[in-house]
Amino acid sequence: MALKSFLTTREKMIFELLVDNYSTEEIAEKFNISSKTIRNHISNVIQKLGVKGRSQAILELLKMNEIKLKIEDRW
């Protein structure tokens, strides 16, 4: 049986895009939803984690292996 993820599918997609340097507006456009809805998803994750902001949320999610950094071969 698979372990349940801490994040919803949408939350995970949003935070992976944040890590890839997308803005809130760009993410909203990509999902065809309002930037307010994106901010609500981000706020929900921040509350679930008990942290103070996006940067702390991203660090915690990386530590928890909920999201991953995409390292591109630049050479």
C-alpha positions as CSV (number, residue, x, y, z in Angstrom):
1,M,0.0,0.0,0.0
2,A,1.4,3.4,-1.0
3,L,2.0,6.1,1.6
4,K,-0.3,9.1,1.4
5,S,1.4,12.2,0.3
6,F,1.4,15.3,2.6
7,L,0.5,17.5,-0.4
8,T,-2.5,17.3,-2.6
9,T,-1.7,16.8,-6.3
10,R,-2.4,20.4,-7.1
11,E,-0.3,21.7,-4.1
12,K,2.6,19.5,-5.3
13,M,2.3,20.9,-8.9
14,I,2.2,24.4,-7.6
15,F,5.3,24.1,-5.4
16,E,7.2,22.3,-8.1
17,L,6.6,25.3,-10.4
18,L,7.6,27.7,-7.6
19,V,10.9,25.8,-7.3
20,D,11.2,26.2,-11.1
21,N,11.0,30.0,-10.6
22,Y,7.4,30.5,-11.9
23,S,5.5,33.4,-10.4
24,T,2.1,33.1,-8.9
25,E,0.6,34.7,-12.0
26,E,2.4,32.4,-14.3
27,I,1.2,29.3,-12.4
28,A,-2.4,30.7,-12.4
29,E,-2.2,31.2,-16.1
30,K,-0.8,27.7,-16.6
31,F,-3.7,26.1,-14.7
32,N,-6.3,28.5,-16.0
33,I,-7.3,29.6,-12.5
34,S,-7.0,32.9,-10.5
35,S,-3.8,33.9,-8.8
36,K,-5.9,34.2,-5.6
37,T,-6.6,30.5,-5.8
38,I,-2.9,29.8,-6.2
39,R,-2.1,32.0,-3.2
40,N,-4.8,30.0,-1.2
41,H,-3.1,26.7,-2.1
42,I,0.3,28.1,-1.0
43,S,-1.2,29.5,2.2
44,N,-2.8,26.1,3.0
45,V,0.6,24.4,2.7
46,I,2.3,27.0,4.8
47,Q,-0.4,26.4,7.5
48,K,-0.1,22.6,7.3
49,L,3.7,22.9,7.7
50,G,3.5,25.5,10.5
51,V,6.1,27.7,8.8
52,K,6.2,31.5,8.1
53,G,6.5,31.7,4.4
54,R,7.0,30.2,0.9
55,S,10.8,29.8,1.3
56,Q,10.5,27.9,4.5
57,A,7.7,25.8,3.1
58,I,9.9,24.9,0.1
59,L,12.8,23.9,2.3
60,E,10.5,21.7,4.5
61,L,8.9,20.1,1.5
62,L,12.4,19.3,0.1
63,K,13.5,17.8,3.4
64,M,10.3,15.7,3.4
65,N,10.9,14.6,-0.2
66,E,7.5,15.9,-1.2
67,I,9.1,18.0,-4.0
68,K,12.4,17.8,-5.7
69,L,14.8,20.2,-7.3
70,K,15.3,19.8,-11.0
71,I,19.0,20.0,-11.8
72,E,19.6,20.6,-15.4
73,D,22.8,19.7,-17.1
74,R,24.1,23.1,-18.2
75,W,27.2,21.9,-19.9
